[in-house]
Structure formats: structure tokens, C-alpha cells
């Protein structure tokens, strides 16, 4: 596993954990997050999570 893929995997896991604790994700939503390979989108989603009132606000950043 390369450094970049390890870093992406850590961000994916972090986003899933935080979203699950705040909103509860479906297994399908979790799976989709693990397919996101754009670090900038993951960073934007993590940032959006801070003020998000709805799960869809965060997932929209990832373009689902």
C-alpha cells in the first residue's frame, strides 16, 4: 500500500466514523465513501460535516 492510498484510506475511515456518529450511514453510503479516491473531496466533506444539519449536505460534496 502506497503512502497516498494509506492516507486516502484513513480519510475515508475518518469520514465514515464521523458521519456514523452524527447521522448513521447505511451500508451503501459507507461503501460509496470507500470508493471516493479524490483527497480534495474527502477533505471538503470532512469540513462540511462541521456545520451540516443533514447527512445529504455532506454526501453531496462527494457527488453521490
C-alpha positions as CSV (number, residue, x, y, z in Angstrom):
1,X,0.0,0.0,0.0
2,X,1.4,3.3,-1.0
3,X,1.5,6.4,1.3
4,X,-1.1,8.1,-0.8
5,X,-3.5,5.2,-0.7
6,X,-2.9,4.8,3.0
7,X,-3.7,8.5,3.5
8,X,-6.9,8.2,1.4
9,X,-8.0,5.1,3.3
10,X,-7.5,7.0,6.7
11,X,-9.6,9.9,5.5
12,X,-12.3,7.6,4.2
13,X,-12.4,5.8,7.5
14,X,-12.5,9.1,9.4
15,X,-15.4,10.4,7.3
16,X,-17.3,7.2,7.8
17,X,-16.8,7.2,11.5
18,X,-17.8,10.8,12.0
19,X,-20.8,10.6,9.7
20,X,-21.9,7.4,11.5
21,X,-21.6,9.1,14.9
22,X,-23.6,12.1,13.8
23,X,-26.1,10.8,11.3
24,X,-25.9,7.0,10.9
25,X,-24.9,5.8,7.5
26,X,-26.4,3.0,5.5
27,X,-24.0,0.2,4.4
28,X,-24.4,1.5,0.8
29,X,-23.4,5.0,1.8
30,X,-20.3,3.7,3.6
31,X,-19.4,1.6,0.6
32,X,-19.7,4.7,-1.7
33,X,-17.4,6.7,0.6
34,X,-14.7,4.0,0.3
35,X,-14.8,4.3,-3.5
36,X,-14.0,8.1,-3.3
37,X,-10.4,8.4,-4.4
38,X,-10.2,12.2,-4.5
39,X,-8.5,13.5,-1.4
40,X,-9.8,17.1,-2.0
41,X,-13.4,15.8,-2.0
42,X,-12.8,13.8,1.2
43,X,-11.3,17.0,2.8
44,X,-14.3,19.1,1.7
45,X,-16.7,16.5,3.1
46,X,-15.0,16.5,6.4
47,X,-15.1,20.2,6.5
48,X,-18.8,20.2,5.5
49,X,-19.6,17.8,8.3
50,X,-18.8,20.5,10.9
51,X,-21.9,22.6,10.1
52,X,-24.1,20.0,8.4
53,X,-27.6,19.6,9.6
54,X,-28.3,16.8,7.2
55,X,-26.3,13.8,6.1
56,X,-27.2,14.7,2.5
57,X,-25.3,18.0,2.8
58,X,-22.0,16.1,3.4
59,X,-22.7,13.4,0.8
60,X,-23.5,16.0,-1.8
61,X,-19.9,17.2,-1.5
62,X,-18.8,13.8,-2.6
63,X,-21.2,14.0,-5.6
64,X,-23.4,11.0,-4.9
